[in-house]
Amino acid sequence: MSANPLRFIQLTDTHLSDPADGTLRGFNTAQSLAAVVEHIRTHEPRIDGILATGDLSHDGGTPSYRRFVQLLAPLDAPIYCLPGNHDALNIFSCALKGSRVHSGGRLLADNWQLIFLDSAAPGAVHGHLRPAELARLENALREHPERHTLICLHHQPVPIGSAWLDKLILDNADALFEVVDRHSQVRGILWGHVHQTFDMTRNDVRLLSSPSTCIQFKPGCDDFTLDDKAPGYRWLALHGNGNIDTDIVYIQY
């Protein structure tokens, strides 16, 4: 087991589209992702993996997924992807191919297990974990009770205090927490979707969301409201004793 913590970067809600100069609310999402990647390349000297937590594409097209892989090429680290509500589930895994790109599944590293769940519900904006995903989570936790565990998905499993976003929550979060509460090795749950930072603890489990690499949503709003915060990412240091150090970095460019 390494004496150094495992270090991961979370990139989420990149919302890439075709053509390459496509915008979201007037924001060029490819340019902002490229700026975030360049900052990571120059400021994060050691990365054990990239956690890409959904809505990688905005239009669900194959070119946008290929562009995602191309834009992350400067980062010499494996990429672990899971889908969000904007992603096209029928082409997500096929389009995200490469020697260092992984879709779904899990990662075993040092004394940690990272589990990547698919919370995308076809045709819906809210999230849902199918019985097969909940069973996969249960089995993975039973198989490795000795490993500290970080669970990653796209949709938030708890309300974040924005009425419009809290309607688009994981609709069977109780089922997720029933599994989590049976396994004391779970240290954190990490998600995207909400385009803002969230950090709380539930039963000693860290609950974390992160800003988008493009536009941000203003916290605490009843209706859709954009924030003026810059694109960003989250870094995580997973320690051998189960502790999680983490922070948000915003990129001005």
C-alpha positions, 0 to 999 in steps of 0.5 A: 500500500502506498504511503501517499494518498490516492489523488483524483480530479473530478471533472463534471458537466462538461456539456460538449456538443458538435460543432466544436464551438458549440455553446451553452447559455453563450458559454463555449464549453470546449474552450472552458474545458481546455482551460481547466485541463491546462490548469490541472496539467500545470498545477496538479503534478500527480494524478491517479485518475480523472473522475468524469461524473456525467453530462460529458456531452450536451447533445449526446453525439459521438463527436462530442465524446471523442472531443472529450477524450481529445481535450483530456489527452494532456492529462497523463491519467486514466479517465473513469466515466459515468453517464448523466441525463444529457448523455446518450446511453446507447452510445456512451460506452461505445464512444468513450473508447481508449486505452485509458478511458473506462466507462462504469464499473469500479476501481480497486487501488491501494486500500480503496474501492471506487464504485461508478454508478449509472443514475441516468433514467432514459428520457428523464432529467431526474436520476434513478438507480435501477435494481441491477445497479443497487445490487452491483453496489451491494455486491461490491461492498460485500466483496471488499469490506476491508476497503474504504469506498467512494461512490460516484454517480451523476445525480444528487442523493440529498436536497441541496437547497435549490427548489428547482434542482431538488425536483431533479434529484435521485428519486430512489435515494432511500434505496441507495442509503439503505445499501450505504448504511449497511456498510461502514467502509463507505467514506464518501458519495460524489456527484455532479449534475447541480453545477455547484459545490456541496459538502456535508456529512451524513452518518460519517459519510462525506457527501460532495458535489462539484462545479461544472467545467462550464457554467454554474448554477446559483445556490439557494434559488427557487428557480433556474438562476446562473451564477457568475462563478468561473469553471472549476474542478474538485481534487480529492486526496484519499488517505490510507486511513479512510480520510478524504481531503478535498477542495474546489479550484475555479479557473479564470481564463 
